[in-house]
Amino acid sequence: MLRFPVKKIRKQFKLLLLLVLLTSAVWFTYLHINQGKTIKLHFNYGKDGERQTEGTDASRKRDTRSSAGHHKSEDTSDSREDEAADDEPITGGADGRDHTHIRKFLNQHHKKLPWKPEFKGQANLHVFEDWCGSSITQLRKNLHFPLYPHTRTTVKKLAVAPKWKNYGLRIFGFLHPYRDGDFQFSVSSDDNSEFWLSPDESPLNARLLVYVGQLGTEWTAPGEFSKFRSQSSKSVHLISSRQYYFEILHKQDDKGSDHV
């Protein structure tokens, strides 16, 4: 009759317990990494505003063709900007099919929210706390970014200096031009920051317009808009009857006087 090796198990109990703990740690780490990859796939801004996958470009081109009649009535400078973007070089990889699927999903489920006049003059502010680094690339590695901020609030002006350490900010909303015309945008920050602007109300079409640094070592003083060439944009034509989605990203480490 077979006997259960109780004595051997007692002698090796600590080793077995250590093995179970290591297995559990590896499993939770795997789940954590997969969750982070899923979030970043849905919100892949790309480097310098460039489109990085064949799937993303292909779906946007199809959307442009399907809404050609609508675009004819829009401003000519906007249409020239879209055409230039479609001519950008395309780089694809094994993830191309995944990005195509995600782009289709976002386009199908993106719903236009009703505009409420009482929110005019305000922008959303999301805060991501306790995260080291000074570059926007490091902010995007935060598993809470961009869906799960630690704090959600609003601001009435696009000038923020909370005097914190090791945090990231995401400020977003809609621009309502007070008149038709050409506008120039600039950004200053300590440390890095990015300003994204969409040619319409859709966040899916936002493109990187101006920025301060990419490596985390760049910074400016408050109101210093001429330190780097990337801080100021060329003229952008806006129409007063339309709304434009914008987004500001900012990352601060534990040094310097933070501001954006």
C-alpha positions as CSV (number, residue, x, y, z in Angstrom):
1,M,0.0,0.0,0.0
2,L,1.4,3.4,-1.0
3,R,2.0,5.8,1.8
4,F,1.9,9.6,1.5
5,P,5.4,11.0,2.2
6,V,4.4,13.2,5.1
7,K,7.8,13.3,6.7
8,K,9.5,14.3,3.4
9,I,7.0,17.1,2.8
10,R,7.6,18.4,6.4
11,K,11.3,18.5,5.8
12,Q,11.0,20.3,2.5
13,F,8.1,22.5,3.6
14,K,10.1,25.8,3.3
15,L,11.4,24.9,-0.1
16,L,7.9,24.1,-1.4
17,L,6.5,27.3,0.1
18,L,9.3,29.3,-1.6
19,L,8.5,27.6,-4.9
20,V,4.8,28.4,-4.6
21,L,5.6,32.1,-3.9
22,L,7.9,32.4,-6.8
23,T,5.4,30.8,-9.2
24,S,2.7,33.2,-7.9
25,A,5.0,36.2,-8.4
26,V,5.8,35.2,-12.0
27,W,2.2,34.8,-12.8
28,F,1.1,38.2,-11.4
29,T,4.0,39.9,-13.2
30,Y,2.9,38.3,-16.5
31,L,-0.7,39.5,-16.0
32,H,0.5,43.0,-15.0
33,I,2.7,43.4,-18.1
34,N,-0.1,42.2,-20.4
35,Q,-2.5,44.7,-18.9
36,G,0.0,47.5,-19.5
37,K,0.4,46.4,-23.2
38,T,-3.4,46.4,-23.7
39,I,-3.7,50.0,-22.4
40,K,-0.8,51.3,-24.5
41,L,-2.1,49.6,-27.7
42,H,-5.4,51.5,-27.3
43,F,-3.7,54.8,-26.8
44,N,-0.5,54.8,-28.9
45,Y,0.3,58.4,-29.6
46,G,3.5,57.6,-31.5
47,K,6.8,59.4,-31.6
48,D,6.7,63.1,-32.7
49,G,3.1,62.6,-33.9
50,E,4.1,60.3,-36.7
51,R,1.8,57.4,-37.7
52,Q,3.8,54.2,-37.0
53,T,1.7,51.3,-38.4
54,E,0.3,50.3,-41.7
55,G,-3.0,49.4,-40.1
56,T,-3.5,52.8,-38.6
57,D,-2.7,54.6,-41.9
58,A,-4.9,52.3,-43.9
59,S,-7.9,52.7,-41.7
60,R,-7.5,56.5,-41.7
61,K,-7.2,56.6,-45.4
62,R,-10.5,54.6,-45.7
63,D,-12.2,57.1,-43.4
64,T,-10.9,60.0,-45.5
65,R,-12.3,58.5,-48.7
66,S,-15.7,57.7,-47.1
67,S,-16.1,61.2,-45.8
68,A,-14.8,63.1,-48.9
69,G,-18.1,64.9,-49.5
70,H,-18.0,66.3,-46.0
71,H,-14.4,67.5,-46.2
72,K,-15.1,69.5,-49.4
73,S,-16.9,72.1,-47.3
74,E,-14.1,72.4,-44.8
75,D,-11.2,74.8,-44.9
76,T,-8.6,74.2,-47.6
77,S,-5.7,74.4,-45.3
78,D,-7.0,71.6,-43.2
79,S,-7.4,69.4,-46.3
80,R,-3.9,70.1,-47.4
81,E,-2.6,69.1,-43.9
82,D,-4.5,65.8,-44.1
83,E,-3.1,65.0,-47.6
84,A,0.4,65.7,-46.4
85,A,-0.1,63.3,-43.5
86,D,-1.4,60.5,-45.9
87,D,1.9,60.8,-47.9
88,E,4.0,60.0,-44.8
89,P,6.2,56.9,-45.1
90,I,4.5,53.8,-43.6
91,T,6.4,51.4,-41.4
92,G,4.6,48.2,-40.5
93,G,5.4,45.2,-38.4
94,A,3.8,42.1,-36.8
95,D,1.5,44.4,-34.8
96,G,-0.1,45.9,-37.9
97,R,-3.2,43.7,-37.8
98,D,-3.7,44.4,-34.1
99,H,-3.6,48.2,-34.7
100,T,-6.0,47.9,-37.6
101,H,-8.5,46.0,-35.3
102,I,-8.1,48.6,-32.5
103,R,-8.6,51.5,-34.9
104,K,-11.8,49.9,-36.3
105,F,-13.0,49.3,-32.7
106,L,-12.3,52.9,-31.7
107,N,-14.0,54.4,-34.8
108,Q,-17.1,52.3,-34.3
109,H,-17.5,53.0,-30.6
110,H,-16.4,56.6,-30.5
111,K,-19.5,58.6,-29.7
112,K,-19.9,62.4,-29.9
113,L,-20.8,63.6,-26.4
114,P,-23.4,66.5,-26.1
115,W,-21.7,69.8,-25.6
116,K,-22.7,71.6,-22.4
117,P,-22.2,75.4,-22.4
118,E,-21.6,75.5,-18.6
119,F,-18.3,73.7,-19.1
120,K,-16.9,76.4,-21.5
121,G,-13.8,78.0,-20.1
122,Q,-12.6,74.8,-18.4
123,A,-10.3,71.9,-19.3
124,N,-9.9,68.5,-17.8
125,L,-6.8,67.9,-15.6
126,H,-5.8,64.3,-14.8
127,V,-2.8,63.7,-12.4
128,F,-0.6,60.6,-12.3
129,E,1.3,60.5,-9.0
130,D,4.4,58.8,-7.6
131,W,6.1,58.1,-11.0
132,C,9.8,58.8,-11.5
133,G,11.3,60.3,-14.7
134,S,11.1,63.5,-16.6
135,S,10.2,62.5,-20.1
136,I,6.7,61.9,-21.7
137,T,8.0,58.4,-22.8
138,Q,8.4,57.5,-19.2
139,L,4.9,58.8,-18.4
140,R,3.4,56.5,-21.0
141,K,5.1,53.5,-19.3
142,N,2.9,54.2,-16.2
143,L,0.2,51.4,-16.2
144,H,-2.3,54.0,-14.9
145,F,-1.8,56.2,-18.0
146,P,-4.1,57.4,-19.6
147,L,-7.2,55.7,-18.3
148,Y,-6.8,55.6,-14.5
149,P,-5.4,58.8,-13.1
150,H,-5.1,59.3,-9.3
151,T,-6.9,62.7,-9.5
152,R,-9.5,64.1,-11.8
153,T,-10.3,67.9,-11.7
154,T,-10.6,70.9,-14.0
155,V,-8.6,74.1,-14.6
156,K,-9.7,77.5,-16.0
157,K,-6.4,78.4,-17.6
158,L,-3.6,76.4,-19.3
159,A,-0.9,77.3,-16.8
160,V,-0.2,74.8,-14.0
161,A,2.5,74.9,-11.4
162,P,1.5,72.6,-8.5
163,K,5.0,72.4,-6.9
164,W,5.0,68.6,-6.6
165,K,7.6,65.9,-7.4
166,N,7.5,62.8,-9.5
167,Y,4.2,63.2,-11.3
168,G,2.6,63.5,-14.7
169,L,-0.2,65.6,-16.0
170,R,-2.8,65.2,-18.8
171,I,-4.8,68.3,-19.6
172,F,-7.4,68.0,-22.4
173,G,-10.6,69.5,-23.8
174,F,-11.8,71.5,-26.7
175,L,-10.7,74.8,-28.2
176,H,-13.4,77.2,-29.3
177,P,-11.8,79.8,-31.6
178,Y,-13.2,83.3,-31.0
179,R,-12.8,84.1,-34.7
180,D,-11.7,82.6,-38.0
181,G,-8.0,83.0,-38.6
182,D,-4.4,81.7,-38.2
183,F,-3.2,80.8,-34.7
184,Q,0.2,79.9,-33.4
185,F,0.7,77.6,-30.4
186,S,3.6,77.5,-28.0
187,V,4.5,75.5,-24.8
188,S,7.0,75.9,-22.0
189,S,7.6,73.4,-19.1
190,D,9.9,71.9,-16.6
191,D,10.5,69.1,-17.4
192,N,9.2,67.7,-20.8
193,S,5.8,68.4,-22.3
194,E,3.8,67.9,-25.5
195,F,0.8,69.7,-27.0
196,W,-1.5,67.7,-29.3
197,L,-4.2,69.2,-31.5
198,S,-6.8,67.6,-33.6
199,P,-8.2,69.1,-36.9
200,D,-11.7,68.3,-35.6
201,E,-13.5,67.2,-32.4
202,S,-12.1,63.6,-32.5
203,P,-9.3,62.7,-30.1
204,L,-8.4,59.9,-32.6
205,N,-7.1,62.5,-35.1
206,A,-4.9,64.5,-32.6
207,R,-1.3,65.2,-33.8
208,L,1.8,66.4,-32.0
209,L,2.1,70.1,-32.7
210,V,4.8,71.4,-30.3
211,Y,6.8,70.0,-27.4
212,V,9.6,70.6,-25.0
213,G,12.3,67.9,-25.2
214,Q,12.1,64.1,-25.6
215,L,15.0,62.8,-23.5
216,G,14.0,64.2,-20.1
217,T,16.9,66.5,-19.8
218,E,15.3,69.5,-21.5
219,W,13.4,72.2,-19.7
220,T,12.4,75.9,-19.9
221,A,11.6,78.7,-17.5
222,P,8.0,79.8,-17.1
223,G,6.9,81.7,-20.2
224,E,10.1,80.9,-22.1
225,F,8.8,80.0,-25.5
226,S,12.0,80.4,-27.6
227,K,14.6,78.1,-26.0
228,F,13.9,75.2,-28.4
229,R,12.7,75.4,-32.0
230,S,10.1,72.7,-31.2
231,Q,8.3,74.9,-28.7
232,S,6.4,77.0,-31.2
233,S,4.2,75.9,-34.1
234,K,3.6,77.3,-37.6
235,S,0.3,79.1,-38.2
236,V,-2.7,76.8,-37.9
237,H,-6.0,77.9,-39.5
238,L,-9.0,77.5,-37.2
239,I,-12.7,78.3,-37.8
240,S,-14.9,79.8,-35.1
241,S,-17.9,77.6,-35.8
242,R,-15.9,74.5,-35.0
243,Q,-14.4,72.9,-31.9
244,Y,-11.0,71.3,-31.8
245,Y,-9.8,68.6,-29.4
246,F,-6.5,69.4,-27.7
247,E,-4.3,67.6,-25.2
248,I,-1.3,68.6,-23.1
249,L,1.1,66.0,-21.5
250,H,3.6,67.0,-18.9
251,K,6.2,65.0,-16.8
252,Q,8.1,66.3,-13.8
253,D,10.8,64.5,-11.8
254,D,12.0,65.3,-8.2
255,K,14.2,68.3,-9.3
256,G,13.6,71.8,-10.4
257,S,10.5,74.2,-10.2
258,D,7.7,72.3,-12.0
259,H,5.4,74.1,-14.4
260,V,3.7,73.8,-17.7
